[in-house]
Amino acid sequence: MADATAPALGSALRGVPRAGLAKEVIAGITLAALAIPLNIGYAQIAGLPPVTGLYAAIVPMLVFALLCSSRQLVASPDAPIAALIGSLLAGFAAPGTPQYVELAYAQALVCAAVFLLFAVFRLGFLANFLSEPVLVGFIAGLAIEILTSQVKKILGIKTTAEDFFPELWQIITGIPDAVPWSVAVGVGTMAVIVGLRRYAPALPGPLIALVLATVAVAVAGLDKHGVSILGPVPSGLPTPHLPHVPLGQWAALIPGAVAICAVTLADGLLTARRYAERHGYPLDADRELRAFGFANVGAGFTQAMTTGSSASRTAAMDAAGSRSQIPSVVCAVVVAVLLAFFSGVLRYLPDAALAGIVAVAVVKLLDVVALRRLWRLRRSEFWIAVVCMVGVPVLGSLTAVVIAFLLSAVEVVRRASRPRAVALKPGPEGRFVRSDTPEAAPGLVICRFESDLFFANAATFTDRVEELAGDGVRWFVLDAGAITDVDTTGAQTLHEVVRTLGDRGVVFAVSRATGPLRDLLAHYGLADLPYYASNRAALDAYREKG
C-alpha cells in the first residue's frame, strides 16, 4: 500500500502515500503560519487592506492547488508582485482609497486574462526574455523599494517625498525622530526570526516572532507610546464581488498585468521546473499558466490581491517533506477558519513587527552572490543587472520592466551580430580544426560561420568573407553546419557575396548544409551553388578541379 494514493482532493494528492498524509497536513499548518503574517505584510506593501492578502490564501490558493501540475509550487502574493501592484496602481489612485482597492481587484482579473491568453497561445516563452541578469537586477530593485518602505514603518516615521532619492533622504534625516519602542519591536522581531532560522529552523519563525511582538505590545501598552497596530480586520469569509472600475481603466491595467505575469512566469515556472526535476514528476507549463489564470479569477472576484508564486514558501514546503498540494489546501482552510472565528486578534498586530517580518523575507532578494558572479563572468550582464536594479526604485517598476526587456533584446542582437566566423584546416582523424591562417589549402578558404545568417550579422558576414578571400584565393567554402536559418537580408547578402567573388574568379561553395537549409537557399535562388556534404568532400573536389 506504500504507493497507494488517497482518492480525495484529486490532483492535490498526486504522489502522496496514505502514510504521508499526516506529514502533508503538518506542512500545511506550517504554510499557514508563514502565509498569515507575510500576506498581511505584502498587502500593506501593495497599499491594500490587510484582509486582501489573507483572502489571497483562500480561494486563489485553493484553485491553483487543484488545477496545477506542479506538486509543490505555492501560489501566493509575494514581495515582487506586491511592489509591482503598489507602484503600478499609484498612478491611478491614492493607496488605500476605495478606488485604489477596486483597481487592485480589477488588476487581478486582467492578470488572469493575460495568464489564460499566454496558456492558449503558448506564449510562456516570452518570459525567457527576462534573462538572469535582468531578473536578478529587477528583483533586487523591487527589494530595495520594499525595504525602504519597511524601514519607515520600523522607525515609525512618515515621509512626504514621492521620488526614491528624496524619500531616502527624508528617512535618513528622520532617524532622530524615530519612535524608540517601534524600533525595538521591529528590530526585536527580526532578531527572533533570524535566531530561530539559525537555531530552530523547523519552527515557524515569522509567526512566533509576530505572536511575541503582539503580546509585548498588548501587555506593555506600547500602542499608547507610538507603536502603531494593524487595527480592525473584517471577520468572515470573502464574498463574491465585481470590481467597480470604469471601462477605460481596464485597458490601462494591461501593461502592468503583463509585467506581473512576466515576473511570475520567469520566477514561478523556473521554481516549478526545479522541483519537478528534483523529484522526478512531469510538469505541464501550459497547465501552470491556466492554474495561475483561474487562481487570479478567484482573486479578482473574492476581493483578494493578485496571486503569483512564492519561491521561499515552496522551498519551505519542500524542506518540510511535502510532495503534494495538500499543504496549500490545508493553509486555505486554516486561514478561512481564522477569518471566520478569530479575526479579532489580528487587530493588535504591530505594524513594526509586520515590517520586520517582510524585511527579513525580502532581504534575500538582494542576491549579492549572483551580482558578484555576473561581475566575474561577464561584465556587460552585470551592468544590465545594475541598470535594472536602479531603474525600479528610480523610474518605476513598469518602466524598469520595459527597459529590462529592451536591454535583453539589445544584448541578444548584440551577440548575434558578432558571431564567430573562423577559418578551418584539415586536422587529425579527418576533422577540420581552427586555422591560424586563412587557407585550408593553397587557394582554398573554408570558413565556419557559427550563427544563423540574418539582418543583424549580415554585415559581419560580408566583412569576414572580404577579410579571408584575399589575393590568390580561388575557392571560398562556407561551412554551414551551424546555420539553421537565413532571412531575406541574409539571402541578399549571400547573392552579393557570390556575385562579388565571382567577378574576381572565386568559386563560392557551401558545405555541411542540412536538407532544410538547402531547401531554403534554393527558395532564395541559390540552388545552383556547389554543395558538399562535408569539408573533406569540398577539399577533395577543390584538389580534383584545381
Secondary structure, 3 states (H helix, E strand, C coil): CCCCECCCCHHHHCCCEHHHHHHHHHHHHHHHHHHHHHHHHHHHHCCCCHHHHHHCCCHHHHHHHHHCCCCCCCEECCHHHHHHHHHHHCCCCCCCCHHHHHHHHHHHHHHHHHHHHHHHCCCHHHHHHCCHHHHHHHHHHHHHHHHHHHHHHHHCCCCCCCCHHHHHHHHHHCHHHCCHHHHHHHHHHHHHHHHHHHHCCCCCHHHHHHHHHHHHHHHHCHHHHCCCECCCCCCCCCCCCCCCCCHHHHHHCHHHHHHHHHHHHHHHHHHHHHHHHHHCCCCCHHHHHHHHHHHHHHHHHCCCCCCEECHHHHHHHHHCCCCCCHHHHHHHHHHHHHHHHCHHHHHHCEHHHHHHHHHHHHHCCCCHHHHHHHHHHCHHHHHHHHHHHHHHHHHCHHHHHHHHHHHHHHHHHHHHCCCCEEEEEECHHHCEEECCCCEEECCEEEEEECCCECCCCHHHHHHHHHHHCCCCCCEEEEECCCCCCECHHHHHHHHHHHHHHHHCCCEEEEECCCHHHHHHHHHCCCCCCCEECCHHHHHHHHHHHC
